[in-house]
Amino acid sequence: MKTLIKILTKKKLKIALAESCTGGLLASTITSISGASKIFNLGLVTYSNQAKIKILKINGNIIRKYGAVSYECCYAMVNNLSKISKANINISITGIAGPKGGTKQKPVGLVYIGVKKGNKIQINKCLFKSKKRSSIQKATVKKALDLVFKIAK
């Protein structure tokens, strides 16, 4: 984590987050490290569909058609976050942390992590095997940080 903050600081890159199923855990993980203020721009916890629509300006039709846990919603979250934050690297997270709420099509542990740097957006679909809420949230944060590390290098 300290290494990541050093890299982002050295490259003068700012990061912004829109979290759903992690409930601010990624923001907390980053801001728990001294020096985070140099790189951390904005963290939103848009947990409800209403928050995604009102704060991130996600078109309600995207959520109605594909669901909040979808490639399409994650894409819209990270893209719209970048317009609000003006950060260099934007991250969006949406998923099902469980232990309830999963379906056959969208099981517990399904998480989408969006990363936008410049005009490039990549959406990562993850399926974490654990059925424990905290394990899924921690695994999501670790994966998101790994993705930021790769894109920042």
N, C-alpha and C positions, 0 to 999 in steps of 0.2 A: 504494500500500500504506500509506504513512504517513497519507494522507488518510483511509483506511478506519479505521485505528486511532484517529485523532483523533475521527472521527464516533462510533465505538462507545464510546470513552472518555467523550465528552461526554454521550452518552445513557445511560451506565452499563450498557451491554449486554455480556454475556459470550458467548463463542463456544466451541462444542465440536465435535469432528470424529470421525467414524468413517470411516477410509479403507481401501480395499482396493487397487485397481489403481495408485493413486498412491504407495503405500508410505510415507506420511508426508511427502511432498513439500509438501502444503498446510500441514501443521503447521510444517514447516521454513521455508517461505516467510513465514508469519505471524510466527514467533518470531525470525526473523532481523532484524526491525525493533525498534529500541529503543522501549520503551513497551508491547510486546506483553503483558507480564505483567498489565497493567491489564484486558485484555480476553480473554486466552486462558485458558480453564478446563481443557480436557481434550482430549487427542488420542489416539485409539486406532487402531492399524493392525491391523484384523481381516482379515488376508489370506486365511487358510484358511477353509473352510466350518466347520471345527471351532471356530475362534475366533469366528466369527459366531454359532454356536449357543451356545457356552459363555459368552462374555463379553457379547455383546449380547442373549443369550436369544432369538435368532431361532428360531422353530419349525422343526425339521428338515424338516417336510413342505413348507414354503414352498420351501426350497432343492431338495428332491427333485422337487417338481411344476413349479416355474418356473425353477429354476436360480439360482445366486448372482448372475448378471448378469441382473437382471429388475426391472421396476417394483415387483413385490411385495416382493422382497428389499430393495431400496433403501428402500422405504416402512417396512418393519419395522425396518431399521437405524436410520433417523433417528428414528423414533418411540420405539424402545427406548433409543437414546442419550439422548434428552431426559429419560427417567426416571432414568438413571444420573447425568447431568451436572448437571442443574438449571440449565443455561445458558439464556440468552434465545434464542440462535440456535444451532441444531444443524444440522450438515451431514453427509450420508453420501455416499460415493462407491463405486461398484462398476462394474467394466467389464472390457473386454479390451484390454490395452495392447499385446499382440502381442510380437513379430511372428508368433508361432504361437498356436494356441488358438481361432482364429475358425472359424465355420461359416457356411453360407448364411443361416441364421436369425439368428445372432449373430456378425456379422463383427468382425474386428479394428478397433478404433476405436469400438465401441459402448460408451457409458458412460452410466450413470444417476447423476444428482446430486440428492440429496434435500435440501430446505431446510425446516426447521421453525422458525417463530417464533410463540410463543404456541400457539394450537390449530390454526394454519394450516400445512398441509403441502403443498408443491408438489414434484413429481418431474419432473425435466427429463431427457428422453431426448436424448442427443447422439450424432452419428455423425461422428467426426473422420476426415477423409480420409487423413491421413498413415498410413503403415504402419510408421513408426519409433516404437519404444516410448517413447523420451524425448520425442518431439514430442507424442505422445498424452497423456502424463502432464502435460507443461507446459500444453497446451491445456486439459486438464481443470481444472488448478489456476486458470488464468486465468478460465475460465467460472465456476467455483465462487466466486471472489472477486468477479466481476461480479454474480453473483446475491446475494451477501451485501451488496454495495454498494447494490443496488436495494432490498433489503428493509430495510436499516438507515436509509435516508434518511427 
